[in-house]
Amino acid sequence: MTTYSFLDVQASIDGPGGNFQLGSGAGNAEEGITIEPTGDKNTMTIGADGTGMHSLHADSSGTITIRLLKTSPTNAQLQNMYNYQTASSRYHGRNTIVVRNPITGDVTTCTEVAFAKQPPLSEAKAPGPSEWVFHAIAISKKLGSGTPELE
C-alpha cells in the first residue's frame, strides 16, 4: 500500500521566456494541478437496426489547470511568460509541461502547450487561488502502479 502526498509532485513548464517549477514548493493552492482530456476518445454510433460501431479518435489534446495561492511568486513568473508569449505568434503554443510523482510512478507530459487565458485578478478578504489554464495539443500519460521500485 502506498500513501499519496502532493509534496511528492514534481511539475515544470519549459518554453519561450521561462523554465521553472509548478509542483510542490511553487505555492500551490489546495486544489493543485488538474489535467483533463478535451474530448472523448470514442464515438459510439448505433444504426437503425441496432447494430453498433465504435470510432476511435486520434485526439490526445487537453487542458491543464495550475492553481496557485495569490501570494505565490510563481504567479509573477507565469505572468511574465504569458506577456512574452502572447506578444507574438512566434512564441505562442511552444511550451512543455511535465507532471510527475516518483513515489507512485505517474508521469504526464503535455506538449505544444499554450496559455489559454490569464487568471482573473481577485482583490478580496480571502482571494481564491489563481487558476492558470493551458491548452495542450498532445498529452501523454503513464500511471504507475504505486510501487515504481517494483516496476
C-alpha atoms as a printed R data frame, in Angstrom:
    type eleno elety resid chain resno       x      y       z
1   ATOM     1    CA   MET     A     1   0.000  0.000   0.000
2   ATOM     2    CA   THR     A     2   1.283  3.465  -0.942
3   ATOM     3    CA   THR     A     3   0.490  6.826   0.591
4   ATOM     4    CA   TYR     A     4  -0.153  9.832  -1.666
5   ATOM     5    CA   SER     A     5   1.154 13.320  -0.902
6   ATOM     6    CA   PHE     A     6   1.214 16.416  -3.101
7   ATOM     7    CA   LEU     A     7   4.642 17.017  -1.536
8   ATOM     8    CA   ASP     A     8   5.938 14.353  -3.942
9   ATOM     9    CA   VAL     A     9   4.507 16.005  -7.076
10  ATOM    10    CA   GLN     A    10   7.139 17.480  -9.358
11  ATOM    11    CA   ALA     A    11   5.891 19.703 -12.176
12  ATOM    12    CA   SER     A    12   7.611 22.120 -14.511
13  ATOM    13    CA   ILE     A    13   6.992 24.323 -17.507
14  ATOM    14    CA   ASP     A    14   9.571 24.937 -20.215
15  ATOM    15    CA   GLY     A    15   9.043 27.315 -23.093
16  ATOM    16    CA   PRO     A    16   9.952 30.671 -24.615
17  ATOM    17    CA   GLY     A    17  10.601 33.140 -21.819
18  ATOM    18    CA   GLY     A    18  10.831 30.695 -18.929
19  ATOM    19    CA   ASN     A    19  11.629 27.372 -17.334
20  ATOM    20    CA   PHE     A    20  10.564 26.801 -13.723
21  ATOM    21    CA   GLN     A    21   8.785 24.586 -11.214
22  ATOM    22    CA   LEU     A    22   4.986 24.357 -10.902
23  ATOM    23    CA   GLY     A    23   4.685 21.453  -8.453
24  ATOM    24    CA   SER     A    24   5.295 21.146  -4.727
25  ATOM    25    CA   GLY     A    25   7.101 24.227  -3.463
26  ATOM    26    CA   ALA     A    26   5.647 26.586  -6.086
27  ATOM    27    CA   GLY     A    27   2.951 27.933  -3.758
28  ATOM    28    CA   ASN     A    28   0.208 25.611  -4.953
29  ATOM    29    CA   ALA     A    29  -3.346 26.019  -3.682
30  ATOM    30    CA   GLU     A    30  -5.178 23.058  -2.124
31  ATOM    31    CA   GLU     A    31  -6.778 22.262  -5.476
32  ATOM    32    CA   GLY     A    32  -3.332 21.650  -7.023
33  ATOM    33    CA   ILE     A    33  -2.997 20.639 -10.667
34  ATOM    34    CA   THR     A    34  -5.637 19.154 -12.956
35  ATOM    35    CA   ILE     A    35  -5.031 17.601 -16.382
36  ATOM    36    CA   GLU     A    36  -8.202 16.869 -18.329
37  ATOM    37    CA   PRO     A    37  -8.749 15.498 -21.847
38  ATOM    38    CA   THR     A    38 -10.503 17.848 -24.262
39  ATOM    39    CA   GLY     A    39 -12.881 15.304 -25.684
40  ATOM    40    CA   ASP     A    40 -13.911 11.683 -25.754
41  ATOM    41    CA   LYS     A    41 -11.570  9.100 -27.245
42  ATOM    42    CA   ASN     A    42 -14.534  7.262 -28.789
43  ATOM    43    CA   THR     A    43 -17.803  7.893 -30.567
44  ATOM    44    CA   MET     A    44 -20.382  5.126 -30.476
45  ATOM    45    CA   THR     A    45 -22.845  5.051 -33.352
46  ATOM    46    CA   ILE     A    46 -25.931  2.844 -33.294
47  ATOM    47    CA   GLY     A    47 -27.614  2.066 -36.607
48  ATOM    48    CA   ALA     A    48 -31.340  1.905 -37.334
49  ATOM    49    CA   ASP     A    49 -31.256 -1.885 -36.948
50  ATOM    50    CA   GLY     A    50 -29.487 -1.744 -33.549
51  ATOM    51    CA   THR     A    51 -26.017 -2.710 -34.732
52  ATOM    52    CA   GLY     A    52 -23.227 -0.535 -33.463
53  ATOM    53    CA   MET     A    53 -19.881  0.861 -34.356
54  ATOM    54    CA   HIS     A    54 -17.088  2.433 -32.313
55  ATOM    55    CA   SER     A    55 -14.919  5.170 -33.815
56  ATOM    56    CA   LEU     A    56 -11.518  5.703 -32.178
57  ATOM    57    CA   HIS     A    57 -10.344  9.330 -32.246
58  ATOM    58    CA   ALA     A    58  -6.691 10.320 -32.557
59  ATOM    59    CA   ASP     A    59  -7.270 13.345 -30.284
60  ATOM    60    CA   SER     A    60  -4.866 13.441 -27.327
61  ATOM    61    CA   SER     A    61  -5.371 17.143 -26.535
62  ATOM    62    CA   GLY     A    62  -6.360 18.526 -23.172
63  ATOM    63    CA   THR     A    63  -6.450 21.293 -20.629
64  ATOM    64    CA   ILE     A    64  -4.023 21.789 -17.762
65  ATOM    65    CA   THR     A    65  -5.032 23.951 -14.810
66  ATOM    66    CA   ILE     A    66  -2.396 25.064 -12.311
67  ATOM    67    CA   ARG     A    67  -3.846 26.567  -9.126
68  ATOM    68    CA   LEU     A    68  -1.578 28.800  -7.071
69  ATOM    69    CA   LEU     A    69  -2.051 30.798  -3.890
70  ATOM    70    CA   LYS     A    70  -2.414 34.520  -4.573
71  ATOM    71    CA   THR     A    71   0.879 35.138  -2.755
72  ATOM    72    CA   SER     A    72   2.877 32.574  -4.775
73  ATOM    73    CA   PRO     A    73   5.866 34.119  -6.577
74  ATOM    74    CA   THR     A    74   5.178 31.629  -9.390
75  ATOM    75    CA   ASN     A    75   2.238 33.849 -10.435
76  ATOM    76    CA   ALA     A    76   4.695 36.584 -11.431
77  ATOM    77    CA   GLN     A    77   6.836 34.105 -13.380
78  ATOM    78    CA   LEU     A    78   3.788 32.815 -15.254
79  ATOM    79    CA   GLN     A    79   2.543 36.366 -15.907
80  ATOM    80    CA   ASN     A    80   5.922 37.358 -17.367
81  ATOM    81    CA   MET     A    81   5.931 34.233 -19.520
82  ATOM    82    CA   TYR     A    82   2.330 34.905 -20.631
83  ATOM    83    CA   ASN     A    83   3.188 38.508 -21.584
84  ATOM    84    CA   TYR     A    84   6.231 37.364 -23.544
85  ATOM    85    CA   GLN     A    85   4.472 34.538 -25.385
86  ATOM    86    CA   THR     A    86   1.302 36.437 -26.284
87  ATOM    87    CA   ALA     A    87   3.261 39.334 -27.779
88  ATOM    88    CA   SER     A    88   3.955 37.298 -30.933
89  ATOM    89    CA   SER     A    89   2.693 34.094 -32.539
90  ATOM    90    CA   ARG     A    90   6.371 33.134 -32.836
91  ATOM    91    CA   TYR     A    91   6.354 32.178 -29.128
92  ATOM    92    CA   HIS     A    92   2.759 31.000 -28.683
93  ATOM    93    CA   GLY     A    93   1.977 27.309 -28.107
94  ATOM    94    CA   ARG     A    94   5.567 26.173 -27.668
95  ATOM    95    CA   ASN     A    95   5.567 25.113 -24.009
96  ATOM    96    CA   THR     A    96   6.053 21.690 -22.465
97  ATOM    97    CA   ILE     A    97   4.565 20.880 -19.067
98  ATOM    98    CA   VAL     A    98   5.645 17.707 -17.261
99  ATOM    99    CA   VAL     A    99   3.951 16.478 -14.080
100 ATOM   100    CA   ARG     A   100   5.447 13.500 -12.269
101 ATOM   101    CA   ASN     A   101   5.158 11.708  -8.984
102 ATOM   102    CA   PRO     A   102   8.217  9.490  -8.450
103 ATOM   103    CA   ILE     A   103   6.571  7.763  -5.482
104 ATOM   104    CA   THR     A   104   3.563  6.488  -7.459
105 ATOM   105    CA   GLY     A   105   5.385  6.294 -10.803
106 ATOM   106    CA   ASP     A   106   2.928  8.656 -12.554
107 ATOM   107    CA   VAL     A   107   4.296 10.756 -15.439
108 ATOM   108    CA   THR     A   108   2.258 13.096 -17.642
109 ATOM   109    CA   THR     A   109   3.887 15.020 -20.480
110 ATOM   110    CA   CYS     A   110   1.988 17.839 -22.187
111 ATOM   111    CA   THR     A   111   3.419 19.236 -25.421
112 ATOM   112    CA   GLU     A   112   2.591 22.102 -27.753
113 ATOM   113    CA   VAL     A   113   1.122 23.913 -24.765
114 ATOM   114    CA   ALA     A   114  -0.317 27.435 -24.976
115 ATOM   115    CA   PHE     A   115  -1.676 29.765 -22.337
116 ATOM   116    CA   ALA     A   116  -5.478 29.659 -22.701
117 ATOM   117    CA   LYS     A   117  -6.051 32.766 -20.585
118 ATOM   118    CA   GLN     A   118  -4.828 34.732 -17.611
119 ATOM   119    CA   PRO     A   119  -6.413 34.087 -14.231
120 ATOM   120    CA   PRO     A   120  -8.932 36.653 -13.047
121 ATOM   121    CA   LEU     A   121  -7.479 39.157 -10.596
122 ATOM   122    CA   SER     A   122  -9.197 38.909  -7.225
123 ATOM   123    CA   GLU     A   123  -8.621 41.511  -4.544
124 ATOM   124    CA   ALA     A   124 -10.797 40.299  -1.667
125 ATOM   125    CA   LYS     A   125 -10.835 39.472   2.029
126 ATOM   126    CA   ALA     A   126  -9.856 35.908   1.186
127 ATOM   127    CA   PRO     A   127  -8.997 35.638  -2.516
128 ATOM   128    CA   GLY     A   128  -9.263 32.194  -4.015
129 ATOM   129    CA   PRO     A   129  -6.486 30.552  -5.969
130 ATOM   130    CA   SER     A   130  -5.064 31.976  -9.170
131 ATOM   131    CA   GLU     A   131  -6.009 29.439 -11.858
132 ATOM   132    CA   TRP     A   132  -3.647 29.347 -14.816
133 ATOM   133    CA   VAL     A   133  -5.259 27.479 -17.705
134 ATOM   134    CA   PHE     A   134  -3.295 25.956 -20.581
135 ATOM   135    CA   HIS     A   135  -4.276 24.078 -23.743
136 ATOM   136    CA   ALA     A   136  -2.095 21.175 -24.901
137 ATOM   137    CA   ILE     A   137  -2.175 19.660 -28.371
138 ATOM   138    CA   ALA     A   138  -0.810 16.359 -27.036
139 ATOM   139    CA   ILE     A   139  -0.919 14.768 -23.585
140 ATOM   140    CA   SER     A   140   0.879 11.519 -22.869
141 ATOM   141    CA   LYS     A   141   0.033  9.883 -19.561
142 ATOM   142    CA   LYS     A   142   1.576  6.921 -17.774
143 ATOM   143    CA   LEU     A   143   0.102  5.963 -14.427
144 ATOM   144    CA   GLY     A   144   2.385  3.965 -12.181
145 ATOM   145    CA   SER     A   145   1.414  1.037 -10.015
146 ATOM   146    CA   GLY     A   146   2.090  2.960  -6.838
147 ATOM   147    CA   THR     A   147   5.204  0.884  -6.335
148 ATOM   148    CA   PRO     A   148   7.618  2.121  -9.035
149 ATOM   149    CA   GLU     A   149  10.568  0.452  -7.310
150 ATOM   150    CA   LEU     A   150   8.978 -2.892  -8.281
151 ATOM   151    CA   GLU     A   151   8.288 -1.986 -11.927
